[in-house]
Amino acid sequence: MNKTRYILLLLVIIIAPNIVFSHDDNASRVEFWKKYYNPKIENDRSQVPSIDIELKKIGSHYQLRTVVNNFAFTPEQDRKNNNSWMGYGKLFLNGKYISRIYSEYYFIRNFPEGDNEIKVILSSNMDHDISQDNQLISDTITFTFPEYNFAEARAKEHARATLCEFSEEGLQKREQQQSKGLLASESSEYLQCRYDSRDSTLSSFISQMTRLQKIHHQTVLESLEKRIALWKRYENNKISLKAARTINKDLEDNVHITVQREFEKVKR
């Protein structure tokens, strides 16, 4: 064996173990920091904490409901009493930490487009993730945003608006209105139903609307808000029926006038 090959072989013998040890050491360091930043506490009671989450649309926003058993949300105990039966929930969206959950309901304004993963992990007051049999106690759901495209949303809005009057409940309320000499639309409850049906299905698609569609959508919502307030005043005997009907007609006419005015601008 010549001198050069001997030196190379010697270097391999010396360096190779260091590379292996370095790799092993790096893996152990990664594991250490994972545990350091995400410490766990094992449940040691017979009553095992559990968590269930669900998402519900409220208007144009979303409400995350978190139901826990054998566990209590305790914001007043923050950084105290490191145990497995009290603390808070850690909310993650697509793997990114969002917020602490300290109550049953939490509002989320919007989501990234596409498939989204929502996860909540139970955590102790000392920020230790709670586990059972070394498995984190958590719940995960997936949600696709938006739930439907713009064309489907418009059809859905029309169907929901129709139900405001022609569902079984809507028909009963219409009869009640007729017995008072009123139209179904002369009710703050009916108008609120119309507002919610439009806002909850179409507001998420404003960015996809044409200029006129956007103006029409926003004008209708503003008009409905004013009409809801108007008929609440009538229902509370703050305004006469004649006056309410006059103002209501002006508000309805203003929607057409506003949209027509914008249409004329576009034509120029």
RAHUBEL-V134592 format. One record per run of one state. SS is the DSSP state (helix for helix, strand for strand, loop for the rest). FROM is the first residue (numbers start at 1). TO is the last residue. If there is no record, write none. Layout:
ss->SS from->FROM to->TO
ss->SS from->FROM to->TO
This chain:
ss->loop from->1 to->2
ss->helix from->3 to->37
ss->loop from->38 to->39
ss->strand from->40 to->42
ss->loop from->43 to->49
ss->strand from->50 to->58
ss->loop from->59 to->60
ss->strand from->61 to->69
ss->loop from->70 to->71
ss->strand from->72 to->73
ss->loop from->74 to->74
ss->helix from->75 to->77
ss->loop from->78 to->85
ss->strand from->86 to->93
ss->loop from->94 to->95
ss->strand from->96 to->101
ss->loop from->102 to->104
ss->strand from->105 to->108
ss->loop from->109 to->113
ss->strand from->114 to->124
ss->loop from->125 to->128
ss->strand from->129 to->132
ss->loop from->133 to->134
ss->strand from->135 to->136
ss->loop from->137 to->137
ss->strand from->138 to->145
ss->loop from->146 to->149
ss->helix from->150 to->166
ss->loop from->167 to->167
ss->helix from->168 to->179
ss->loop from->180 to->187
ss->helix from->188 to->208
ss->loop from->209 to->210
ss->helix from->211 to->235
ss->loop from->236 to->240
ss->helix from->241 to->267
ss->loop from->268 to->268
